[in-house]
Amino acid sequence: MQQIIFFFLRNKNFLLFLLLFVISFTLTINSHSYHKNKFVTSANFLSGGVYSMKSSVTNYFDLEEQNKILTEENERLRAILANREVETPLESPIDTNYNFISAKVINNNYARTKNYLTLNKGIRDSLKVDMGVISSQGVVGIINAVSNKYASVQSVLNTNSQVVAKFKKSDQFGTLKWDAEKANIVQLIEIPRLADVAVGDTIVTDGKSTIFPEGILIGTVADFERKPDQDYYDINVQLFSDMTRVKHVYVISHRDAVEIKQLEKEVEDAE
Amino acid sequence: MQNNAIVVNIVRFITLVLVQVLILNHINLAGYINPYLYPLFILVFPLTGNKSLLILISFFLGLTIDMFGDSGGVHAAACIFIAWIRPVALKYSFGVSYQLNTLKISTAPFTQQLIYIFAMVLLHHLMLFSMEIFNVNQILLVLKSTLFSGIFSAILMVFSILLFSRKSS
């Protein structure tokens, strides 16, 4: 017995190190799988508070640029509004099942392999995990954690991200991933070789999930290739939204998201 | 530790965390190079201080950085690793005399300081990036990030030590 106690005393630093290392290793592994990353996130009162204090100062630096982006968006929306004919039903790409909540980005990362953004709204503004986030230019990411006042968003520039996307012209759909090579360039995979692909094609969201409505802009095809022995294209997509400068975003909530998820879960459990 | 040392270390902890998350995390030199200055806390922690305490504080230091950066536990792991290995690094760079309570990092010969800082920074970064990227196929990216960020961080640390060390008479 004494031997054991002596052993622990002699190696207490190593054992402490080992214990804490296992804890941090577990946290790291959890952060690699999207649905478990909820223990240590920037969506809490401390980091959220510090970031919103910082953003209240740095906000003024690019006010002009942000104003320009918002005006451009207004211009586009006004053009759609003015040009639609009242008699024909509104061909809006936005389904009425969806609701938009505006939020501000108070912290933004884009230089690492797993990037996250922090928003200044949270549970009390009815934000929830798994809601989609878009900017005025295109898709930004998906909320992965919320606190009362803040939310953390897994950016599309994150090697764990997967967004279903399709060609606007042909409805061929694939999965959008990021290889961490370049900011603002993401990869569209699983497009079969029969598909008609050309540089400059517009990629939009698919709308089969409750996260994004159909037809939200993502980007354009920058270049593509297909190795002779493969059945799928490798496509590089240039994002519409400049992830390095995104400030004002909209969080998308689906009216029946809870019900649909419940149903999907029931089906899954039944199998 | 005397009260004075406790206050100094608390202030250093908070300052380094704020500088790291508000400024240094957003430098993005050449697109992806960010320096990590906060391990300086572990480097200059009182040399004869309690080792278990240092490991514990390092864990919370790393976890705080992780919380701000949404990075799981990668900084915590890197921090406790260098906190645990610090006595070896000290002995390796300054000789056994560091235990005699007379050594100060800022007054030690410059080459010894450099060896100590570079060894600790490279170990920290190697741990950090291999945990963050976590992919054997991208080992080259790990090494590249370790090298470039490491040089940047080490230079910052050398300058911070030069700037903030009190001229002891």
Boltz contact constraints between the chains, C-beta under 6 A:
constraints:
  - contact:
      token1: [A, 13]
      token2: [B, 51]
      max_distance: 6.0
  - contact:
      token1: [A, 13]
      token2: [B, 52]
      max_distance: 6.0
  - contact:
      token1: [A, 16]
      token2: [B, 52]
      max_distance: 6.0
  - contact:
      token1: [A, 16]
      token2: [B, 55]
      max_distance: 6.0
  - contact:
      token1: [A, 17]
      token2: [B, 55]
      max_distance: 6.0
  - contact:
      token1: [A, 17]
      token2: [B, 80]
      max_distance: 6.0
  - contact:
      token1: [A, 17]
      token2: [B, 84]
      max_distance: 6.0
  - contact:
      token1: [A, 20]
      token2: [B, 59]
      max_distance: 6.0
  - contact:
      token1: [A, 20]
      token2: [B, 80]
      max_distance: 6.0
  - contact:
      token1: [A, 21]
      token2: [B, 77]
      max_distance: 6.0
  - contact:
      token1: [A, 21]
      token2: [B, 80]
      max_distance: 6.0
  - contact:
      token1: [A, 24]
      token2: [B, 73]
      max_distance: 6.0
  - contact:
      token1: [A, 24]
      token2: [B, 76]
      max_distance: 6.0
  - contact:
      token1: [A, 24]
      token2: [B, 77]
      max_distance: 6.0
  - contact:
      token1: [A, 27]
      token2: [B, 72]
      max_distance: 6.0
  - contact:
      token1: [A, 27]
      token2: [B, 73]
      max_distance: 6.0
  - contact:
      token1: [A, 28]
      token2: [B, 72]
      max_distance: 6.0
  - contact:
      token1: [A, 28]
      token2: [B, 73]
      max_distance: 6.0
  - contact:
      token1: [A, 28]
      token2: [B, 74]
      max_distance: 6.0
  - contact:
      token1: [A, 28]
      token2: [B, 131]
      max_distance: 6.0
  - contact:
      token1: [A, 31]
      token2: [B, 72]
      max_distance: 6.0
  - contact:
      token1: [A, 40]
      token2: [B, 66]
      max_distance: 6.0
  - contact:
      token1: [A, 40]
      token2: [B, 67]
      max_distance: 6.0
  - contact:
      token1: [A, 41]
      token2: [B, 70]
      max_distance: 6.0
  - contact:
      token1: [A, 42]
      token2: [B, 68]
      max_distance: 6.0
  - contact:
      token1: [A, 42]
      token2: [B, 70]
      max_distance: 6.0
  - contact:
      token1: [A, 47]
      token2: [B, 67]
      max_distance: 6.0
  - contact:
      token1: [A, 47]
      token2: [B, 68]
      max_distance: 6.0
  - contact:
      token1: [A, 54]
      token2: [B, 22]
      max_distance: 6.0
  - contact:
      token1: [A, 111]
      token2: [B, 28]
      max_distance: 6.0
  - contact:
      token1: [A, 111]
      token2: [B, 32]
      max_distance: 6.0
  - contact:
      token1: [A, 113]
      token2: [B, 133]
      max_distance: 6.0
  - contact:
      token1: [A, 116]
      token2: [B, 70]
      max_distance: 6.0
  - contact:
      token1: [A, 152]
      token2: [B, 70]
      max_distance: 6.0
